[in-house]
Amino acid sequence: MKLRLTDYQDNTYEDTTGSCDLCTWTGMMDHPMYEFTDSYGGVHTVDGWYQDWGHMHVYDVNLPVFTTWLHSVEFRGSEDLFEEDEDYCYLSYRRAWKKFLTDVLQGAEFCSNEEELNEALDWALKGEADDD
């Protein structure tokens, strides 16, 4: 299965982060949104950030390297991932896609070249044994 990054929006706006009076602050923050299209024609949108206990975290993905890398790799099929992998099999189809793409973004975080992406995301890539 191929994935393409078909849209990216950084959605920068003023927001507040922090979990207590001492560390809470307000400022301009990115709330990125990624839109992927799979080789079956499905379009999937996923947030590139989350908040945990009031602290905001944005996935630091090198977009030029990541999008170029996406053109050169093939992922395991969605049926294979979502039905056989215990991380996805209990989720609805839509939620499985959201978790899968979030996991891909987390794996791509801080990768500066294609070799690092291959290593970080080898769990999701179609291997040579899967080529049948």
C-alpha positions in Angstrom: 0.0 0.0 0.0 1.3 3.4 -0.9 0.6 6.5 1.2 0.8 10.1 0.0 0.8 13.3 2.1 -1.8 15.2 0.1 -2.3 18.2 2.5 -0.6 19.8 5.4 -1.9 22.7 7.5 0.1 24.2 10.4 -3.0 25.9 11.9 -1.1 28.4 14.0 -3.1 30.3 16.5 -3.0 31.6 20.0 -3.4 28.9 22.6 -2.7 28.2 26.2 -0.6 25.3 27.5 0.6 24.2 30.9 -0.9 22.3 33.9 -0.5 24.8 36.7 -0.4 28.5 37.4 3.4 28.4 37.5 4.0 26.8 34.1 0.9 28.0 32.1 1.6 30.3 29.3 -0.2 31.7 26.2 1.3 32.2 22.8 1.2 31.3 19.1 1.3 27.6 18.7 1.2 25.2 15.7 -1.7 22.7 15.6 -0.7 20.8 12.5 -3.1 18.6 10.5 -1.9 16.0 8.0 -4.0 14.6 5.3 -2.9 11.2 3.7 -4.3 9.4 0.7 -3.8 5.7 0.5 -3.4 3.7 -2.7 -7.0 2.5 -2.4 -8.3 6.1 -2.7 -9.1 6.5 1.0 -8.4 10.0 2.5 -7.4 10.1 6.1 -6.8 13.2 8.3 -4.8 13.1 11.5 -3.6 15.7 14.0 0.1 16.3 14.3 -0.1 17.3 17.9 -1.7 16.3 21.2 -2.1 17.7 24.7 -1.3 15.6 27.8 -2.0 17.0 31.2 -2.2 20.4 29.8 1.1 20.3 28.0 1.1 20.5 24.2 3.3 18.3 22.1 3.8 18.8 18.3 5.3 15.9 16.3 8.6 17.3 14.9 8.5 15.8 11.4 10.9 16.9 8.7 8.3 17.4 5.9 10.6 17.5 2.8 12.4 14.4 3.8 9.2 12.6 5.0 7.2 13.3 1.8 10.1 12.3 -0.5 10.5 9.1 1.5 6.8 8.3 1.2 7.2 8.2 -2.6 9.8 5.5 -2.3 8.3 3.0 0.2 5.4 0.7 0.4 3.5 0.0 3.6 1.9 -3.3 4.7 -1.7 -3.5 3.5 -4.4 -2.1 5.7 -6.1 -5.6 6.0 -2.8 -7.1 7.2 -2.2 -4.3 9.7 -5.7 -3.9 11.1 -6.7 -7.5 11.3 -3.5 -9.2 12.4 -1.7 -6.6 14.5 -2.9 -6.6 18.2 -2.4 -2.8 18.3 -5.1 -2.2 15.7 -7.4 -5.3 15.6 -9.7 -4.1 18.4 -10.3 -0.7 16.8 -13.0 0.3 14.3 -11.6 0.8 10.7 -11.6 4.6 11.0 -9.9 4.6 14.5 -7.4 2.1 13.3 -6.4 4.4 10.4 -6.1 7.3 12.9 -3.9 5.3 15.3 -1.8 3.9 12.4 -1.1 7.3 10.9 -0.4 8.8 14.4 2.1 5.9 15.0 3.7 6.7 11.6 4.1 10.4 12.5 5.5 9.5 15.9 8.0 7.2 14.2 9.0 9.9 11.7 9.6 12.4 14.5 13.2 13.7 14.6 14.3 11.6 11.6 16.5 13.7 9.4 17.1 11.3 6.5 15.5 8.3 4.7 17.7 5.8 6.5 16.5 6.9 9.8 12.9 6.8 8.6 13.4 3.2 7.3 14.8 2.2 10.6 12.1 3.9 12.7 9.2 2.7 10.6 10.3 -0.7 9.5 7.4 -2.2 11.5 4.9 -0.7 9.1 6.8 -1.2 5.8 6.1 -4.1 3.4 9.0 -6.4 3.6 10.5 -8.6 0.9 8.8 -11.7 2.4 5.5 -9.9 2.0 5.9 -9.4 -1.8 3.7 -12.4 -2.7 
